[in-house]
Amino acid sequence: MSHSIPQSLASRRILLIVGGGVAAYKALDLVRRLKERGASVHAVLTPAGAKFVTPLSLAALCGEPVRQDLFSLDDDARMGHIELSRDADLIVIAPATADLLAKAANGFAGDLASTLLLATDTRALAAPAMNLRMWLHPATQRNIARLKADGMAFVGPNEGEMACGEYGPGRMAEPLDIVAAVEKALQSPTAIPLPAGVLATSGALAGKRVVITSGPTHEPIDPVRYIANRSSGKQGHAIAQAAAWAGADVTLISGPVSIPDPVGVDMRHVETAAEMLAAVEAAMPTDIFIAAAAVADWRAAAPAAGKLKKVASGPPALMLVENPDILAAIGGRKQQRPALVVGFAAETDDILNHAREKLSKKGCDLIVANDVSPENAVLGGDLNTVHLVDAKGVDSWPRMRKEEVAARLIAALAERIGGSGS
Ligand code: C5P
């Protein structure tokens, strides 16, 4: 039967969570489609899902026992529940009900399905299916946005006639569309599990101190206007989070950003480059200094005390003066220089040469260079393509989530600092 079908999912392991909804019957077809492409499928059936399809039919199609209960004693002890999701290449939630998504978005773990989603770093793909008002409800949309930010992939829902007689978005994607989304999720580099490196680096920086700058700086022109740039702080904050997860004592000095503070770090919020420099100096000494902030190169020479007014004589001349270079100040220290000083080089052209130049000019041990040309959507985006440049050479990493860059960078720094014996 499957001879003519390309084995696009050969030896891929899928964990399928079947939630409660009329669309659950389509999950049976989905299992067939996944398996005929070479995947192995383990299934978890929620209590609500079991009202729509039987465990027996699901098990028969999967060729594997179906898990239903978090506290079951019957399941094979070697294949514990948690291993089910950790061993999978991808978790597919189909149908993904509003309830399952709400639990996943908020980290609930009161039943088998939500526990499996929480206890793993395996990525998940959700095929939502629900009444259109439930889909359009701000609570559901909020949960979806949060799950997307956490790295969950989505397929559908489609628009159409609903089981309840209404018309609109909420119908589960068709099995073949879900299969295509599974193939895509497994191919894309962003399918690398989000905190993959985190577990690997756990404790790797225990006992080390890390100071990080992040975000833009705002340089006042007058009390209501300022000079700024497009830095979101996402990369610097992710590095701070990864360092904290690696057990370091972390101080994060951030310019104005709209993202939340990382968990477990000592935060310093600043506005200007001068304030950032003062906060960095106050946070010394440190083992590692990472300058990820996009510090404004210039500030207004004399910010006006009152709001500048439009006048008939034309616009005011804006006199600029250079800001202190925080990275160069720390990298060039004669005393109490951190063992590792890491800078960033955000460029739009000739990236590697600029990075090498910065390495020596700013006294860094390592430069993380990235191409911030608008077509790469790095500034403000979730993905980054970086090159690690040091005196020995260049290590280019594939495009990946900023969290993944952070985890890998922390692993690389832990290796260096461990080796230096400092
Ligand atoms: O020279 P450029 O601004 O491209 O250098 C970027 C690197 O230098 C980044 O690591 C940035 O955080 C740091 N920097 C700094 N203080 C400045 C300017 C840049 O720490 N005033």
Residues whose N, C-alpha, C, O or C-beta is under 5 A from the ligand:
A	BS01	C5P	A291 A292 A293 A294 V295 A296 N323 P324 D325 I326 L327 G343 F344 A345
